[in-house]
Amino acid sequence: MEVEHGSTVEDVAYEIGPGLGRDTVAGVVDGELVDKATPLESDCELEIVTEDSDEYLQVLRHTGAHVFAQALQRLYPEADLAIGPPTDEGFYYDVAGVDLDEEALAEIEAEMQEILEADYDLERVERSRDEAFEIYEDNLYKRDILDEEAADEEVVSFYVQDGWQDLCQGPHVAATGEIGAITLLDISAAYWRGDEDNDQLTRVYGAAFESEEDLEAFIERREKAKERDHRKIGREMDLFSVPGHSPGCAHYHPSGMQIRRELEEFIRVKNEQLGYDEVWTPELNKKELWEESGHLDFFGSEGEFFLWEQDDTEYGLKPMNCANHAYIYQQGQYSYRDLPVRFSEFGTVYRNEQSGELSGLLRVRGLTQDDGHAFIRPDQIEDEIVRTLEIIEDIYGEFGLDVQYKLETRGEHSVGGDDIWEKATAALRDALESEGLDYDVEQGEAAFYGPKIGLDAVDAIGREWTIGTVQLDFNIPDRLDLTYVGEDNRDHQPVMVHRALLGSIERFMGVMIEHFGGNFPTWLAPEQVRILPVSDDNIGYAKRLKNRDLAEFRVEIEDRSWTVGKKIQQAHDDRVPYMLVVGDTEAEAGTVSVRDRFENERKDVPVEQFRDHLADEIEEKRVEPDFIE
């Protein structure tokens, strides 16, 4: 469409049709969610947001944050507001100058309900930057926002409801009554702008939905999620710990290490199928490596790199493996016939995450990536991506996880010419479509060095987790002068493919613990079988089963002088896939009574039959024990 310069999102919607104009809530301009009153100043890609759009809940939840803030300041006028963005499930608001507890949250929530019932209109008002400074004369956080985010703006936007106002870019729904259900969830501490050197604020989390039914369903999912919390299950199953002396760095206990080893071997097989050669690179590097690769220019040392100085040289723990793999490529000489050249590594890297953001295995400072880098010709991009996506589909199918794909395109700060970006993005799109995969386009979300495909796993209770990735890179081959000899006998620059199939071992394990609720598939379970002797007289038979008939499996014997019922209950609580109850009858007949963790049972099973089934179940990596049908 051609529209007059300065036309708003809403103007365009009305030009398309009066019905769409009336239904317009907001817009998405070049991938950015904006208010419907936003003027269009140049050519752009525009999406109109209505109540039926995916973005509508985000807009509604942003208004939920304002409902909380208004209710808070009604009850606590002395409270200073910082920021209050929407989240995937609701919103949070960081506040200062007030102490809040559970009783206070209940009072605030009751006030929020009154604001919803009053159905106040939200009005977007533009004020001068100077006027905004006067309004926030005593609020250091809003003044900081005006200094930083609005430094070049002559006017800034406020949203007003029932005389209460908040500095905000929006967008918001038309009235508070559009929020069908709202509640407050938790309180935590947060640092202003995530910096531990700044003021500590109080962060209040809430949830907002279109209806009470949606909110109730969310609360039910949340309760299920608490039961599946990987930190809780990790303690119960003695899988890992994160001690105070290593914040953000997991310690794997024997049972957890058993799972980790299985995952690594599983991925090694997949890497072999993809033609990767395993390498190892050190965690310690000179700072100059990241200067040469360009990462330091784009990310900086703060937040990504741990650096210190020794002998007039700065060193750091690597935050990624790619530059080290590029170095290995540099040591060889390759022609166009040799490519692709592929390196894989279970490489441990370090990220300077803020303390308040650390969360068990899901957000850590030390992580091990199942990393891989392929060096390919430009004409090999689509084939390389297709092969990788096929393996990824197989991998997540093994765990019963659905995968959602995101095509992330070029952003404002990027390297490389338009031509290669367009060709690479088209190749990724073609690879996704040739595999028949549904995907969303995330405008401007690519890495600075090339477009990528992001992978989100959907777990057993419907939560989405960002895990693996497939990325194209034109930066490192250019910065480090990587070449291959082409068919024309001239040097050419390869394209570098970054891919992590699981993402990081830590995060994937955390997701998997919650996905299975600790009830791991037999092939992954740290203890696959527990033998339960009926009495002490049957311990000898139990040992023969463990050490001879089932020697290749992970088997333990429950030899405490408990009743059989108590032994079964403990094995069930310990989430063991199979229990073998053995008494005099079984010892004499050379059989076992088999129970699974679903409390199904078969008696008089020949040991050989159970052993063969167990071997097949593990070999085929079945998700659930299925001996008893």
C-alpha positions, 0 to 999 in steps of 0.5 A, spaced: 500 500 500 501 507 499 499 511 504 501 518 506 507 520 510 505 520 517 499 516 517 498 512 523 497 504 524 490 505 525 489 510 519 492 504 515 487 499 518 481 504 516 484 505 509 484 497 509 477 497 511 472 500 517 471 494 521 479 492 521 480 500 523 475 499 529 478 492 531 485 495 531 489 494 538 496 495 536 501 494 530 507 490 528 512 495 524 518 491 522 517 486 527 516 491 533 510 491 537 507 499 537 501 503 539 496 504 534 497 511 534 504 510 531 506 514 525 509 511 519 515 515 517 518 510 512 517 504 508 516 498 512 512 491 513 506 492 517 501 487 521 495 490 524 494 487 531 486 485 533 484 481 539 485 475 534 492 476 533 498 472 537 500 479 540 494 481 543 495 477 549 502 481 550 498 488 549 493 485 554 498 483 559 502 490 559 496 493 561 495 488 567 502 491 569 499 498 569 493 496 573 498 493 578 502 499 578 495 504 579 493 499 585 500 499 588 500 507 588 493 507 590 495 504 597 502 506 597 503 513 594 510 513 596 512 507 592 516 509 586 515 505 579 521 503 575 519 498 569 513 493 568 513 489 561 509 484 559 511 476 560 509 470 557 504 469 562 503 476 565 507 481 567 512 484 572 513 490 575 519 493 579 518 498 584 522 501 590 520 505 596 515 500 599 516 493 603 511 488 600 509 481 603 503 476 602 498 480 606 500 486 602 499 483 595 492 480 597 490 488 598 493 490 592 490 484 588 483 486 591 484 493 588 486 491 582 479 487 581 476 494 582 480 497 577 478 492 572 471 492 574 471 500 573 473 499 566 477 505 565 479 507 558 487 508 557 489 514 553 495 515 550 498 522 552 504 525 549 508 530 553 515 534 552 521 531 555 522 537 560 515 536 563 516 528 564 522 530 568 518 535 572 513 529 573 518 524 575 522 529 580 523 524 585 523 518 581 530 516 579 528 510 575 524 514 571 529 519 570 534 514 568 529 512 563 528 519 560 536 520 560 537 513 556 532 511 552 529 517 551 535 522 550 534 524 543 526 524 544 523 531 544 516 528 546 515 522 550 508 518 551 504 517 557 498 512 558 493 515 563 487 511 566 482 514 571 487 520 572 493 515 574 499 516 569 505 512 567 511 513 562 510 508 557 511 506 550 505 502 550 501 499 546 495 497 551 488 495 550 483 500 550 480 499 557 482 496 563 475 491 563 478 488 557 482 484 562 478 478 564 482 475 569 488 477 573 492 475 579 499 476 583 503 471 583 510 472 587 515 477 589 522 477 588 528 481 588 531 485 582 537 489 581 535 496 577 537 494 570 540 487 572 546 490 575 548 488 582 552 495 583 545 498 582 539 499 587 535 493 589 528 493 587 522 489 589 519 485 583 512 483 583 510 478 578 502 477 576 498 473 571 493 476 566 488 473 561 482 474 557 478 470 561 477 466 568 477 460 565 484 461 562 487 464 568 484 457 572 488 453 567 494 457 567 494 456 575 493 448 574 499 448 569 503 452 574 502 447 580 504 441 575 510 445 574 512 446 581 511 438 582 516 438 576 521 443 578 528 440 576 531 443 582 526 439 587 527 433 583 534 433 582 534 433 590 530 428 591 533 423 586 540 426 588 542 428 581 546 435 581 547 441 586 549 448 585 553 450 591 555 457 594 562 456 592 560 455 585 554 459 583 551 458 577 556 452 576 552 445 577 556 439 580 553 432 577 552 427 582 553 420 580 546 419 578 546 425 574 553 424 571 550 417 568 544 421 565 549 426 562 554 421 559 548 417 556 546 424 553 553 425 550 554 418 547 547 419 544 549 426 541 556 423 539 552 418 535 548 423 531 554 427 530 557 421 526 551 420 522 552 428 520 559 427 519 562 431 524 569 429 527 570 431 535 575 435 537 577 439 544 579 446 545 581 449 552 577 454 556 582 459 557 584 464 551 587 470 550 582 476 549 585 478 543 582 471 540 575 475 541 578 481 538 580 478 532 573 474 531 569 480 532 565 478 538 568 483 543 566 488 539 559 486 539 558 483 546 563 487 550 567 484 555 561 486 560 556 480 561 560 475 557 567 475 558 571 473 565 577 477 563 584 478 568 591 480 566 597 476 567 604 478 564 601 484 560 596 480 557 589 479 558 586 472 558 579 469 559 574 463 560 571 462 553 564 464 552 563 460 546 567 455 542 566 457 535 573 461 534 577 455 537 574 451 532 575 456 526 583 456 529 583 448 528 580 449 521 586 455 519 591 449 521 589 445 514 588 447 507 582 445 503 579 445 496 572 445 494 572 438 494 574 437 501 568 441 504 564 441 508 569 440 514 565 439 520 568 439 528 564 437 534 565 438 541 562 438 548 565 444 550 564 448 557 563 455 556 562 461 561 557 467 561 557 472 566 549 471 568 547 476 574 546 472 580 538 474 580 537 470 574 541 464 575 536 458 576 538 451 577 540 448 571 536 452 566 540 459 567 547 458 569 554 461 568 558 455 566 555 450 561 557 445 556 554 445 549 553 440 544 557 444 539 558 443 532 561 448 526 561 446 519 565 450 514 561 449 507 561 452 500 555 457 499 552 452 495 552 447 500 547 451 505 541 448 504 543 441 504 547 442 510 541 445 514 536 440 511 541 434 514 541 437 520 534 439 521 532 431 519 537 429 525 534 434 530 527 432 528 529 425 530 533 427 536 527 430 539 522 425 537 526 420 542 524 424 548 517 425 546 518 433 545 515 437 540 519 442 536 517 449 534 521 453 529 523 460 528 527 463 522 530 469 525 532 474 520 537 480 519 537 485 525 540 492 525 547 491 527 550 485 523 556 484 518 556 481 511 553 484 504 545 484 503 546 479 497 549 473 502 544 475 507 538 474 502 541 468 499 542 465 506 536 467 509 532 464 503 536 457 504 534 457 511 527 458 509 527 453 503 530 448 508 525 448 513 519 448 507 522 442 504 522 438 510 515 441 511 516 444 518 512 450 520 515 456 522 515 463 525 519 469 522 522 473 527 524 479 524 531 482 526 532 477 531 538 474 528 545 473 530 550 479 528 553 474 524 548 471 520 541 468 520 539 462 524 533 457 526 531 457 533 528 451 536 523 451 542 521 444 545 514 444 547 514 439 554 509 434 557 505 440 560 505 445 554 511 449 556 516 452 551 523 452 552 528 455 548 534 450 546 538 448 540 539 453 534 542 452 527 546 459 525 549 461 519 556 465 520 559 470 515 563 474 520 568 469 523 570 466 516 571 474 514 575 476 520 579 470 521 581 470 513 578 462 513 579 460 505 578 454 501 581 453 494 575 453 489 574 450 482 577 456 479 584 455 483 582 461 487 581 462 494 574 463 497 571 464 503 567 458 506 560 459 510 560 457 517 554 453 520 554 453 528 549 448 531 547 445 537 543 440 537 541 440 545 543 447 546 547 446 552 547 439 557 545 443 563 539 446 560 537 440 556 537 436 562 533 441 566 528 441 561 528 434 560 527 433 568 521 437 568 518 434 562 519 427 564 517 429 572 524 425 573 520 419 570 526 418 565 526 413 559 529 406 561 535 408 557 536 414 561 534 412 568 540 412 572 537 406 575 534 401 570 532 396 575 531 394 582 531 387 585 526 386 591 528 380 595 522 378 599 526 376 604 534 375 606 534 368 604 533 371 597 538 376 596 543 370 593 538 369 588 538 377 587 545 378 586 546 372 581 540 376 577 544 382 578 551 380 576 550 375 571 543 375 568 542 383 568 550 385 568 549 389 562 544 394 565 544 399 571 541 394 577 541 395 584 538 390 590 534 393 595 537 389 601 534 392 607 529 388 612 523 391 609 516 389 607 515 387 600 510 393 600 515 398 603 520 396 598 515 397 592 513 404 595 520 406 595 522 404 588 516 407 586 518 414 589 525 413 587 522 413 579 525 406 578 522 404 571 522 396 573 522 392 579 523 385 580 520 381 586 524 375 587 522 370 593 523 362 593 518 361 588 522 365 583 528 362 585 526 355 584 523 356 577 529 361 575 523 367 574 522 374 576 515 378 578 516 384 574 513 391 576 513 397 572 512 404 575 505 404 573 504 399 578 503 394 573 505 387 574 506 380 571 508 374 575 513 368 573 517 371 567 523 367 565 529 372 566 531 371 559 525 374 556 525 380 561 532 381 559 531 381 552 525 385 552 530 390 556 535 390 551 530 392 546 527 397 549 534 401 551 536 400 544 530 403 541 530 408 546 522 407 548 520 413 552 516 409 557 517 402 560 512 397 556 514 390 558 507 389 561 501 391 556 
